[in-house]
């Protein structure tokens, strides 16, 4: 997996998923926001990291008894112990929260190992405990805590679907209070730079709107005066 440039990582820390979605839309990528996953906690700052993936399939009872978790090569356990520092573990749980994607012990281990966060389109056990961790975590809803074996972990770090979105290993994952978006790794630097510029302009627009200015001609900037005022504003702000 190619490590995310620290400068690009820091840029994404300050950019909203809404702004990223608009930027990706302009590039023809209209379906990158993971559907129906929500943050468990209200940590400050964005979750930003490379995707490291885990895939579940429907369990087959003869192959997935409770004692499969004793196997040190069990894909779920391997994913927790090999997810790289700074990466986000993204789990394909088939949009099904009937079985737990993970619980507080595994998520705590992931945090201690230095991962950036965890995302599942299923649910977690111990969701309240996970919410109290200093760790970015997103899920669909809490799982029934006893249904451990309705999912079968099948492989790690392969292309998956999560919340109706394709996620490839190494894709850049950004999460904020709105949710989680997926950025193809080959355009991450370009997107970060464009979004940084967009964010500055949006800050300018919001300031103008708070002063009572109409959005007509301002957002989008169809009035040349808006662009002139924006350049003056940047000089005043030392941007």
C-alpha positions, 0 to 999 in steps of 0.5 A: 500500500502506498502511504499517503503523503503527510502534507496531503493528509493534513490538507484533508484533515481540514476539508469537509466531505461535502466539499470533497463530494463537489470536487469529485462530482466535477470530475465525473465521480458522482457516487463516492459517499458511503451510504448510511454510516454514521459516526459513533463519537464527535471527535474534533478533526477529520478521519483521514487515511488509506483504505485497508479492507475486510470483507464478510460474506453470509456465514455458512453454519458448518464453516463458521462456528464460534470456535473459528475465532480461535484460529490466529489466521482468522481474517478478522483477527489478521485485519486487526493485527495487520492494518497499517498505522494511519490507515482506515479499516473499511469493512464490507458487512453487506449493509447488514447489522445483524452480526457484529463487524467488531466489538470494543476489544478489537477496535481498541486494539486497532486504535492502540496499533495506530490505525486512523479509524474504522468504517463498517456498513454493518454494526458494532458490538459494544457501541457505547464503549467504542463511542467513548474511545479516542478513535474515529469509528463509523457504522450503520447501527448497533448489532445484536450482541449475541449474533457473532456468526452470521457473517463470515470473514473471508478476505482482507485488503481486496476491493470491496463494497461498503455502503454501496460504494466501491473501495479499493485498498489504498483509496483515501478515506475521509470522514467527518460528522456528515459521514465518509467519502472515498477518494481514488488514490491516483487523484488524491493530491489533485483533489486535496489541492482543489478542495483547499482552494474551494474551502477558502472561497467557501469561507469567504462566501459564508462571511459575505452571507453573514454580512447580509449579501445575496448569494446571487452572483456570489455563489457560484461567483458569476459576478466578476466583482465577486472574484475581485472582492475575493482576491482583496479578501485573501490579501487582507487575510494573508492567504 
